[in-house]
Amino acid sequence: MLDQTDLSILDLLRENSRLQWKDIGERVHLSGQAVGNRIRRMEEQGVIQGYTTRIDTSKIPAEPSLTAIVSMFMNTNDHQSFIRFVSTRPEVAEAYRTSGEGCYSLIVRVRDQTALTALLDELLPFGNYRISLSIGKIK
């Protein structure tokens, strides 16, 4: 069970996962060692599943610069094949099973429209799709 101090630590890690335990401890009124123990416990419990780095891909020439949100409308009951396919594709940054419009929503990051078209062609055996292109990131 997480207490308020654990939640405060998680909030600080969400803002900056590179914070030193000592610095977190100063903010939550614990020693750095106590913070480290809490973080390790939350990692072991699966509350903290990993650490990431946010990168502005538009500033890296060879990186994907086109983001698309793809809503999948499945025409097969073989969802496991679709999930395996999506899981192996590096251009699929995020995938969600959804209710309402469509069965899945995919966040896709590709270099250009040619790469997006190639991926969409590979999605067709699983069903139809609707696509929205990102024109700018807000958050």
C-alpha positions in Angstrom: 0.0 0.0 0.0 1.3 3.4 -0.9 1.2 6.2 1.6 1.2 10.0 1.0 5.1 10.1 1.1 5.3 7.4 -1.6 2.9 9.4 -3.8 4.9 12.6 -3.3 8.1 10.7 -4.3 6.3 9.4 -7.4 5.2 13.0 -8.3 8.8 14.2 -8.0 10.1 11.3 -10.1 7.4 12.1 -12.8 8.7 15.6 -13.0 12.4 14.5 -13.1 13.4 10.9 -12.8 17.0 11.9 -12.5 16.6 13.6 -9.1 19.0 12.4 -6.5 17.5 10.5 -3.6 19.0 13.2 -1.2 17.2 16.0 -3.1 13.9 14.0 -3.0 14.4 13.4 0.7 14.8 17.1 1.4 11.4 17.7 -0.3 9.6 14.9 1.5 11.4 15.2 4.8 13.3 11.8 4.7 16.9 10.8 4.4 18.2 9.9 1.0 18.7 6.4 2.1 15.0 6.2 3.2 13.9 7.5 -0.2 16.1 4.9 -1.9 14.5 2.2 0.1 11.0 3.4 -0.8 11.9 3.7 -4.5 13.4 0.1 -4.5 10.3 -1.2 -2.8 8.0 0.5 -5.4 10.2 -0.9 -8.2 9.9 -4.4 -6.7 6.2 -4.1 -6.4 5.9 -3.0 -10.0 4.6 0.5 -9.2 7.7 2.0 -10.8 8.1 0.0 -14.0 11.0 2.0 -15.6 12.5 5.3 -16.3 12.4 7.2 -19.6 13.9 10.2 -21.3 11.7 12.6 -23.3 13.4 13.7 -26.5 12.3 16.4 -29.0 12.7 14.3 -32.1 12.2 17.3 -34.4 15.7 18.4 -33.3 17.4 15.2 -34.3 17.6 14.9 -38.1 17.3 11.2 -38.6 14.6 10.7 -36.0 10.8 10.3 -36.6 9.2 13.7 -37.1 5.6 12.7 -38.1 3.2 11.6 -35.4 -0.1 9.9 -36.2 -3.0 8.6 -34.1 -4.4 5.5 -35.7 -7.8 4.1 -34.7 -8.1 0.4 -35.6 -11.4 -1.2 -36.5 -10.7 -4.9 -36.4 -12.2 -7.2 -39.0 -10.9 -10.4 -37.3 -11.3 -12.0 -34.0 -7.6 -12.8 -33.9 -6.6 -9.9 -31.7 -3.5 -11.7 -30.4 -1.8 -11.6 -33.9 -2.5 -7.9 -34.0 -1.1 -7.4 -30.5 2.0 -9.3 -31.4 2.4 -7.3 -34.6 2.1 -4.0 -32.9 4.4 -5.1 -30.1 7.2 -5.7 -32.5 6.9 -2.4 -34.5 9.3 0.3 -33.2 7.3 3.0 -35.0 4.3 2.2 -32.7 5.2 4.2 -29.7 2.0 3.5 -27.7 -1.0 1.1 -28.2 -4.2 1.1 -26.3 -7.3 -1.2 -26.4 -10.2 1.2 -26.5 -14.0 1.3 -26.2 -16.2 3.4 -28.4 -14.9 4.3 -31.8 -12.5 1.6 -32.8 -10.9 -1.4 -31.0 -7.4 0.0 -30.6 -5.6 3.4 -30.7 -2.0 3.6 -31.8 0.4 6.4 -31.4 2.7 6.1 -34.4 6.0 8.0 -34.9 7.6 7.8 -38.4 10.1 9.7 -40.4 7.8 10.6 -43.2 4.5 9.9 -45.1 6.1 7.0 -47.0 7.0 5.2 -43.8 3.5 5.9 -42.5 1.9 4.5 -45.7 4.0 1.4 -45.5 2.9 0.7 -41.9 -0.8 1.4 -42.7 -0.5 -1.1 -45.6 0.7 -3.7 -43.1 -2.2 -3.0 -40.8 -4.8 -3.6 -43.4 -5.0 -7.4 -43.0 -6.2 -6.8 -39.4 -8.9 -4.3 -40.3 -9.7 -0.8 -41.3 -8.3 2.3 -39.7 -8.9 6.0 -39.3 -5.9 8.3 -38.9 -5.3 11.7 -37.4 -2.0 13.5 -38.0 -0.5 15.5 -35.2 0.2 19.1 -36.1 1.9 20.1 -32.9 2.6 18.8 -29.4 1.0 20.6 -26.5 2.1 18.5 -23.6 
